[in-house]
Amino acid sequence: MSVGDVAGLVAALAFVVLVALLARPILKLGAVLDEARSAIKGVSDSTVPLIAEVTTTVGQANEQMEKIDTITTNAAQVTTNVSALTALFAATVGSPVVRVAAFTYGVRQAVAGRRTGAGRAGRRAGRAGV
């Protein structure tokens, strides 16, 4: 056996030892990757139904929002109609009611003046003295 053969044998033994030392961490890394793959599969399996459920919930929420939008639009329209009706009522009935109230007040004052006996002559005399 020559020196080259011995060096080759030592190099081969060193390579075998190196492979043996690196084999264990590589096998453990393989086990870690298997666990990570199974964890990701579990998350994926539970996420798919959850996403389907969220999609259904969002669809139902959109339907309700459309209904609320319709209700809000109708409420705004009712408010506009009530405002217009109030303005029409005030314009139609308000002025005559004020006139009737003023007339009634005048009649009451006249009747009250006659009851006290002051009459027109008494009032004119009272004004002239002032």
Residue pairs with C-beta under 8 A, 6 or more apart in sequence:
113 119
113 123
118 126
